[in-house]
Amino acid sequence: MVAAEHPDAVIIAAGSTPIMPEFKGIKLNNVLWVGDACRNVGKVGKKVLIVGAGNTGAETALSYTKAGKNVTVVDIQAGAMIIPSWTTGLERLLKENGAKFMFETGLSEITADGAIVKDKDGREISIEADTVILSLGFRPHKDMIKEFSGIAVQTYVIGDNNRPNSFFEAARDGYNTAFIR
Ligand SMILES: Cc1cc2nc3c(=O)[nH]c(=O)nc-3n(C[C@H](O)[C@H](O)[C@H](O)COP(=O)(O)OP(=O)(O)OC[C@H]3O[C@@H](n4cnc5c(N)ncnc54)[C@H](O)[C@@H]3O)c2cc1C
């Protein structure tokens, strides 16, 4: 359909897809992708484990702690490695609101009553949770790039389809591509 239009340029802006590795237990009813958790707050229980402490995971943790939920956040990286805000305001806000976080700790398995995580020394720890929320980042829609490349002389891949980032970066990419390139 796009090829039939004989476009001079194609701008591919099909976004990204959440990274959801095949952890044991990922199909259990107590597991939600962070975007679905934000849209369906009623499905999120009182005790919450958030896996992934990037911007999205951390901000989701803050909103749930403020709503009175018992929140634990785990991330396989050290805190300061994740995002600058961990060393500035967000970490303080999370602590003040009672969130617990465990860095250098990775998810091993999701169970019916929570999850098993492994710390940097290889110790396995069980965490009780009604809901396990996965916030493990995004990867570009590579299939879209393949599908729409080569149709026009000029092809641009922008926004999250190029590199998952933010509203601002996606809008800036769009402006730069449409008006400057
Ligand atoms: C839970 C969550 C919270 C976030 N919070 C923030 C935040 O607070 N601040 C911030 O800056 N960013 C935030 N982001 C990131 C932000 O949403 C993205 O960086 C931004 O939306 C990227 O814009 P985009 O236009 O590149 O892609 P998208 O917004 O993903 O848009 C891509 C569009 O392409 C469409 N599409 C896909 N395939 C096709 C096809 N074959 N044909 C036609 N259309 C197609 C999709 O349906 C979609 O509408 C958040 C993301 C998530 C998931």
The ligand as an ORCA input file, in Angstrom:
! r2SCAN-3c Opt
* xyz 0 1
  C       4.103      3.177     30.648
  C       4.890      4.225     29.902
  C       5.075      5.454     30.495
  C       5.816      6.438     29.810
  N       5.985      7.647     30.410
  C       6.635      8.611     29.781
  C       6.769      9.894     30.366
  O       6.274     10.169     31.460
  N       7.461     10.843     29.679
  C       8.015     10.593     28.455
  O       8.616     11.504     27.878
  N       7.910      9.381     27.877
  C       7.240      8.382     28.496
  N       7.112      7.159     27.904
  C       7.784      6.936     26.626
  C       6.980      7.524     25.471
  O       5.664      6.976     25.487
  C       7.665      7.191     24.149
  O       9.027      7.553     24.195
  C       6.998      7.955     22.997
  O       5.618      7.667     22.967
  C       7.649      7.544     21.677
  O       6.921      8.139     20.630
  P       6.909      7.467     19.180
  O       6.023      8.338     18.348
  O       8.303      7.226     18.714
  O       6.280      6.025     19.387
  P       4.825      5.620     19.929
  O       4.247      6.664     20.824
  O       4.971      4.231     20.441
  O       3.934      5.640     18.600
  C       4.076      4.663     17.588
  C       2.731      4.499     16.904
  O       2.898      3.713     15.725
  C       1.774      2.859     15.594
  N       2.117      1.727     14.739
  C       2.869      0.641     15.045
  N       2.959     -0.185     13.984
  C       2.251      0.391     12.972
  C       1.959      0.041     11.593
  N       2.371     -1.093     11.045
  N       1.213      0.892     10.873
  C       0.750      2.032     11.413
  N       0.981      2.419     12.689
  C       1.736      1.611     13.463
  C       1.466      2.465     17.036
  O       0.154      1.977     17.147
  C       1.708      3.798     17.767
  O       0.521      4.564     17.843
  C       6.376      6.172     28.527
  C       6.172      4.922     27.949
  C       5.428      3.966     28.612
  C       5.174      2.631     27.960
*
